[in-house]
Amino acid sequence: MVYVIALSAKELDRIDEELLVKQSFTKTVATASLPDDRTPRIALLVTRSSSEDDQCPLRWLGVVRQPRGDKVAAVDSRITVELVRESPVPVLMRSLLDEMPLRLRRTLMSALAGEVTVLGDEESEGLLDVLARQDDVLRRMLDFLGEAAEPDPFDPRRVADRAWQEQYDMTRLGLAIGNIPPARLAAWRRPSDPDAPHLAGLIPEPFEQGLIENDARHIDFDTDVFTEAGWPSGGRATGASFRCDIHVFEHLGSRIEVANINATPVEARLGADLIYYHEATQSFILVQAKRLSSEAGARWMYADKQLLGQLDRLDRVAAMSRAPWAPHEWRLGSDPCFVKLAYWPLKETVDPGPAPGMYLPVPYVRLLLDDDATSGPNEGTRLGYGYVERYLGNTEFTQLVKNGLVGTVGTTLDDLRTLGRERAEEGMSVSIVVDRATAPTREVVKERHKRNHTRGYDKTLAKKVRRNQSRNPGPGQQSLFDS
C-alpha cells in the first residue's frame, strides 16, 4: 500500500522543478526489494535521515500503479511514481513516531534512513491513519491518491467501455498538445450511465476547480460556448439529450478547458473526435479516431461507405479556414483534419500517453484509397499497418500542433460552437480542448515557441511558481464553457 522513498535534501532540491513540471518521478531499485503482488501503492517522498536530529519532512506524494516496475538490468527495475503532488501541509515524519505502535515505529525509522522501502499492508494502513489525522487537507489528498491508484480498467468487450476509451484517448491527446501531464485523466471510475462522457467518471482531486456536468435535461447554469449558435437548451438531438462534461486544468501558467460531449446513445456512436482549439491564434485541428483491430497481424480496417461519408464531412470542416494574413498564421498545408487509425492492447495498461496509431491528413487518405497499395482481396480497400507506408506518429503529430504548423486559420469561437454541435449531432463522441489565451497573440506565439524549443523553459516557469507561491492568486479567467 505504501512506498517510502527517502532522498537527501540536496537531491530533493535538485529535482524540485522537475517534479513540479512533470508530476512524475522514476527511480531504479533492486527488483528483490519490490513486492510480489501488483497492487498499486501510495508513494511518499521524504527527506532521508542522516542523524537522529533530522526531522525528515514529507515533501511529495504520488502513486505507483505498476509496483513491479520495468526491468532495466538483471537485478534492477525502474518504478514510476505518477500524480506527484506536493504535500499540502508541513509534516515532519520523525515527529509522528510517538503516535505509532512500536513495530511500525521501527519500520519507519529504518525507511527514513534507507532509500526505497515497501511497507506491508498492516504497516501501510497504520502509517496512512497517522498521516490522515494530522490535517483534513492531507487526509483528502491521501483519499484521492488511494482511489486514483486503482482506476477502473476499460473492458474492450463492452460497447460503453470502448467509447469511453476512445474519448479518453482524444482528450489525453489534447492535454499532451497543451503541455498538461495527462496521467491525471487515468484517475477514473466507470460512470453508472453508459451514455455519459468519459469525464463524468473522473475522480475529483482536492483543491482543483473541479468538474462541471451539463445535462441538457437539467441545465442549471449557462455555458458560454454552447448555449449560443443553436446549442440545445433542454431539447433533444438525434434521439437523446446533449450531455456536456467540462473540466479545467491549470499547469505552470497554461489553462486548458476540456469538454466531453455526447448527443447520442452509446450504441449509435460512430467514433470519437478531438477538436483542439488554440484561442490566441484562432486555430483548431480536428482528429477523428478510427479503431483498428488489436489482434496480432490484423491492424487494419476496411474503407467502407461510412468512412467515405465521414471524409466528405471533414472536407466541409476544412473549408472553414481562410488564407493566412500574418506570419503566425502560416501553416505547412491547408489540411486541418486528420484521421487517426488507433489500436489498443487487448489488456489495458496505465500508460498515460495517447494510444498507438497513425495520423493521416484527409487529402492523403483519399490518395491512399485510390492507390494499389491499399487494395485488398475481393476488391476491398484497406487502411492500416502493412498498407500505409508513411504516416505521422503521436510524437510527430503532437509537435506539429504544438508549434502551430498545422490547423485552421481565422476560425472563431462561434465556428467552434457550431462545429462541436454538428459533430455531436452526427453521432460522434466529441472532445473539445481549448488552450486559453493569457496574453496578446504575439506574446502567446512567442511563449509557445520558447516552451517548445528552449531547454529548461518549463523549469524556469516552475521557479517563477516557487517565487510566487506566497502571493495570493489573482482572479482567474472566466471559463469558455461556464459564464
N, C-alpha and C positions, 0 to 999 in steps of 0.2 A: 504493500500500500504506500510506502514512503521510501524515497531515496534521500539520503542526506549527502550532499556534495559540498565538501569543505575545501575552499580555496584560500590562498593567502590574501590579505588585504590589498597587497600590491597587484596581484593578478585580477582581483575583482575590480579594482580601479581601472586597470588596463582595458578590460573588456566592457566597461560600463556603457559607453556609447554604442558599442556593437549590440549589446543586449537590448538597448532601448530601440535601436533601428530594426533589427531582425526579429526580435521577440522569440528567438530560439537559441539553443546552445548545444554544442556537441562535445562529447567527452569520450576519450578512449580509456577503457578499463579492462581489467583481466576478465576474460569470459567466465572463469571459475567463480568469480565473486557475484555473478548475476543470478537472479532467481531462475529456477527451472520452469515455473509457470509463466504464462504470458499475460497475467493480469496487469492492466495499466496502473500506474502508480503516480502519486503526487511527488514532486521533487522540491526540495528545499536547498537553496544555495546560501551557504553561511560562511562567515569568516572563520578560517581554521584557527584552532587554538595552538599556540606555541609555548604558552606558560599558563599557570593557574590564574594569573591576573587578567587574561584575555576574556572579554565578555562574549565574544563570538556573536555579533549581531546577525539576524536573519536579513539578507539583502534582497533575494528574489525568490519567487515561487513559480512553479510550472507543472507540466505533466509529462510523463514518459509513457507513450502509447504502445511502444514495442520494447518491452523490458529486456528481451534477449539481445537486442541491438543487431547491428550488421557486422559480420566478421571482417576484420581488417588484417589479421595475421593468425598464425597457428594458435596463439593463446590469448589474443586480444579481440575485443569487439568495440564498436562505436555506438554509444547511446545518444539519442537526441531528445532534449527537453524542449517541448513546444509550449505555446501560450505563456511564454515567460512574462511575468508581471512583477513589478517592484512591490516589495512589502508595503502595504498601505499604512502601516503604523510601525513605530520603532519596537523591535523585540530583541532582547538580549537573551540568547539561548542559555547561557550559563546560569542566569538568574531564575530559570524555570526548574532547575534541578531539584530544588527543595519541594516542589509540588508533585514530584514523580515518585512512583514506587522504586525501591532500591534497585531491582533488576533493570528497569528502564533507565534509571539514572546512570548506571554503569555503562549500559549500551550507548547512551547518548554521549557520555564523556569520551568514550572511545571513538565514536563517529566524528566528534568535533575535532579530534586530534588526527583523524585519518584523512582519507581523500574521497572515496566513494563507498558509502555503507548502505546496504539494503536492509531495512528493518523488517522483521517478521510481522504477521498480521496483528498479533496481540500488542506488540510494542508500537506498531504504527498507529493503531487505534488510540492507545494511551497518549502518544505524543500529540496527535491531532486534537484530542479532547483538551489537553492542557493549552495548546495554542488557541483553540476556539474560545476558551474562557478569558483570554487576555483582552479581547476587544471585539465588539459586534461586527465592525467593519472587516476585521481579519476572518472572523467566522464565516461571513458571507462570501469572501474570496475563496476560502477553503471549500465551501459547499459548491461553488461554481466549478472549481477545478476538479472536484470529485466527480461531478456529473460529466464535465467535458472530457474527462479521461476515458470514458467509455461511451462514445456516441453510438447511436443505433447504426448498424451496418445496412447498406442497401441490399435488398434481395432482388436480383435481376429477374426472378421468376414472377414477380408481381408487377402489374402494369403501372400502378401508382409509384412504386419504387423506381422503376426505370425513368418515369417522367421527372421525379424529384432529382434523380442522379444527373439527368441531362441539364435541368435548370441550375442545379448546383454547379455543374461544370462551367456553364456560361457565366454564372455570377462570379465564380472564383477567377475565371479568365479576366473579367473586367477589373477585379481587385488587383490582379497581378499587373495589369497595364497601369493602374492608378497608384502603384507603389504601396499598396496596403498588404501587410502579411496575411495571406489567405487562410492560414491554419484556423483562424477564428471561425470560419464557416463550418468546420468539421465538428464543432460542438453542437450536436443536433439530436433531437428526438423526433421520431416519426409522428406527424400530425394525425389526429383522430379522423379528420376529414380527408379522404383520399383526393379530393379535388383542390385542396388548399395548395398554395405555392410552397416552395422549399423553405423560404424564410419564416414561414409560420412555425416551423419546428426548431428554429434557432434557440439554443439555451441562453437566456438573458444573462449578461455579465454585469456584476455590480458596477455602479457609477457611470456606465455609458448611457448615451442619450436614449437608447432603447429602441424597441420595435413598435412601429405604428401599423396596426391592422385596419384595413379599409375594406369591409364587406359591404358591397353596394346595397345589400338588403337592409343594412343598419348603419347608414352613414351618420356619424355624429361630429364630423369636422369637415372642413373644406380642404381640398387638395389643389395647390396652385397649378400643378401641371395638368391634371386630368379632368377637372370639372369644366374647363373651357373646351372649346373646339369639339363639342358634341360628346364628350365622355359621359357614359351613363350615370345618372344620379338616382338610383333606386330602381331603374328599369332592368330589363333582361336583354342579353345579346347572345345569339346563337344557342338559345335554349337554356342559358344559365346566367346567373348574376356575375358581374365582374368581381373579382377578388384581387385586391392590390395590397401586398405587404411591403412595408418600407423600413429600411434601416439606414442609419447614418454612421459612417466610420470616419474617425479623425486620427491622423497619424503624422507627426512631425510636420505640421503645417498644411498637410493635404486634407481636404474634406471631400469625401466620396459619398454620394447618396445612391442607394440601390433600391429599386422597386422590382418585385416579382409579381407578374400579372398573369392571371388565368381567367379566361372568359368562357371556357367550355368544360364539360365533364372530362375526366382523365381519359375515358375510353375513346373520346373523339379528338384527342390531342394529336396533332400532326408532326410535332417535333418541338425543338427549343431554339429560341433566338437570343442573341446578345446584341443590344444596341448600346455602344459605348459613346457617350457624348462629352466632348471637351468644350465647356461653356465659353472659355475665353476666346477660342478661335472659331466658334460656331461650326464645329465639325463632328461628324459621327461616322463610325463604321458599323456595319451590320454583319453578324456571323450567324448563319443557320446551321445547326448541328444535325448531321445525319448519322445514325447509329450503324456501325458495322458489326458483323458477327465477331464474337470473341473466340470462336473455335480456331484452333491452330490451322494455318494454311487457308483460311476462308475469310480473310479480312477485306471483303469487297461487297458491293451492293449492285443490284440491277438499276439501270436508269429507266424508271417507269414513267407513266404519264403524270403521276403526281409530282415527281421531281421536275419534269419539263414545265409543268404549270407553275411550280414554285420559282423556277428560274425566270419566267416571264414576269412574275410579280416583283422579283428582286430587281429586274431591269427598270421597272417603274420607280422603285425606290432610288436607284442610282440617278434617275432623271431629276431628282430634287436638287442636285448640286448645280452650282454655276461655275463659270470660269474664274480663276484667281485674279485678284486685283492688287494684292500685296505680296511681298516675299514670303511671309509666314503662311500664306495660303497655297503656295506651290506644293504639288503632290507628285509622286513618281508616276502616277497614272490617274485615270478618271474612273477607277473601279473601287467603290467604297463597300461593295457587298461581296461576301465570301461564303463558301460552303465549307464546313469543317466535317470531314469524314473521320469520325472518332470511334474508338473502341475502348471498352473497359474490361479488365480481367474478370473472369468468372468469380474469383474470390476478391471482394472489395478490400482495398488497402486503405491506410490512413495518410497516404501521400497527399500533401496539401496542394501540389501543383496541378495544372489543368490536365485532363485526360490525354493520353497519346492520340495523335491523329495528324491529318494533313489538311492544310488550309489552301483552298483553290479559289481565285477570283472567278466571278460568274462568267465573264467572256472566255476565260481559259477553260472552264468546264464545257462550254459549247464547242470549243475547238477539239477538246478531247473526245466528245461524243461523236464527232464526225471523223475521227481518226481510226485507222485499222487496229491500232494498239489496244483499243478498248473493246474490240469485238469479242464476244463470247460465243458459246455454242447456240444453235437454234436461232441465229440472227439476233441474239440478245446483246445488249451493250452493258459493260460493267465498269464501275469506278472503284478504285481502292488500291491496296498494295498488290504489286505484280502487274498492274495495268496503268499506273501513273508514275512516270519516272521522276518528274520534277515537281516539287511542292514546297510550301513553307511549313516548318515545324513550329512548335509552341514558342521557342526562343526567338526565332527569326521574325515571326509574325508579331509577337508582343513588342519587340524592339521597334519595328516599323511604326506601329501605332503610337508607342510612347514618344517617338520623335516627330510625330505629326507628318509622316511621309506618305501615309495613306488616309483616305477619308473624304467626306464631302467637303464642299466649300460653301460658306454662306447659308447654312441651314439654321433655322431659328428654333426657339423653344416651342413655338406653335407647330412647326414642322415635326418636332419630336413628339408632341402630344398626339398629333394626327397619326403619325406612323405607329406609335405604341398601341393606339386604339385599333387601327386597322389590322396589325399583325395578330393581336389577340382575337379579334373577330374572325380572322381567317383560320383560327384553330391552333395557333402557335402558343407555346408557353414562353412568355417574354420576360427577359431580364434587362432592365434599363439601368445602366450605371452612369451617373453624371459626375464628372470631375468639375467641382465648383470653382469659379473664378475668385481669386482672393486679391487681385491687383489688376491694373490696366493690362491690355492684351500684350503689349510689347514686353512688359516685365514678366508676365506669365510665360511667354515663349522663351525668354532669356533664361529664366529659372529652370524651366523644363530641360533646356539644353544642358545647363550646368549639372542638373541632377543625373542626367543620363550619360554624361561624358566626363565628368570631373571625379577623379578618385577621391574618396573620403568626403564627398559632398554631404551625404546623409549624416556622417559623424559630426560635421560642422553644425548641421541643424540640431543634432542631439545635444551638442554643447550649448547651443542657444536655449534649448528647452531647460537644461540644467540651470542656466543662469537666471531664467525667468520663473523657475518653479515657485519661488516665494511670493511672486506677484499675483494679484487677483486677475483672473482672465476677464477680458472684455466681453461684451455681449456678442453671442455667436451670430453667424449669418442665418437668415431665415431660410428654411428648407424649401427647395423647389416643390416638394410634394406636400408640404404642410404649412399653410399660411396662417 
